[in-house]
């Protein structure tokens, strides 16, 4: 964007209408009277305002820019990131397990008779407890492993969300390009029909052709105008979808007007290596791992727990230490505990069995997902190869349609064919052109689907 700041006076605030009036009012006679030093700032002001306004609306998206904006602004990705942060906090909490804990307490009491015969009327207590678990059946270690796997699962889930967002964004992008190409085609087709209509009108006025030939072209013109309206509406709707995915909202933007690049098929089979790159497989693998660790955690409930505790205390009150007649009393208590599960009617055991079945079910889902992914990759690969063939055939058809149109136009100019023959050739050309646009856009969409399928986004 070009910014010119040679002049910063009141003229910077003039409107477009005022600028137009000023320019219209500068007659040649007045221009000669004005000094160049006085005219230059005014022209710079006008140029600056115009350039600034034009530059603000010149956002042209490329596929790469669209994908970048989608990754930056998509709400689902922001939600996935929050879930990762939650998993990190859960991991930090799990790694705090097994470490010594420190707890403190304060209390104050007021007693009335008959308790005052044994206790002070007012008394305060303070205690500090340190506890260290020595053995818990492996639950601490397994809880940490669960937290690690949970964080990995959330990262894989975000990666899957990114792939889905990128595919939707790229699909929407090429749909916008497709719709814009259809608008360009519709305009070209209307120009062709207008030219043919003028030629037939001249021939009809000269008595060289029948009116029905001219009417056929007029009907086609009406249909072409309707198709142009539909194409423009298609651009609007496609842009709304892309704007929602990229976070642009109601901002003005445009996309590139063509579909560049090659359109080659895929020969290499990548189903096996692609499985390792798919986030779905990573997610389910982490889920299986979490289920296995949950089984071990439940099994830990059936094992003893050994812990050490130390409690330091202090009490304050009139003559609270009756043995020494002091108003304060301090001490320390050391304690070792052993908790052993003995009998619970098989409740803990059945929880372990329940979790084992859940783990087996998760493994079956993982195997099923792998098979589905392999099938998906093969199907998308076939679709991409078919799209490549469709592009090649559509290009060939368009070349033939162009040659057919040229020959019919030459013969029409020579008076050897009728206007309806040129009209038919134009219709064939328009259909071939439209098919090529759809084939190219379809190829790019299938190419994006193939990249997602093999985990190559």
DAWOCOR-V731634 format. One record per helix or strand of 2 or more residues. SS is the DSSP state (2 for helix, 1 for strand). FROM is the first residue (numbers start at 1). TO is the last residue. If there is no record, write none. Layout:
<<SS & FROM & TO> <SS & FROM & TO>>
//
This chain:
<<2 & 10 & 13> <2 & 16 & 25> <2 & 28 & 33> <2 & 36 & 55> <1 & 60 & 61> <2 & 63 & 73> <2 & 75 & 96> <1 & 101 & 110> <2 & 115 & 117> <1 & 122 & 135> <2 & 139 & 205> <2 & 211 & 246> <1 & 254 & 255> <2 & 271 & 277> <2 & 279 & 300> <1 & 305 & 321> <1 & 326 & 339> <2 & 347 & 414> <2 & 419 & 453>>
//
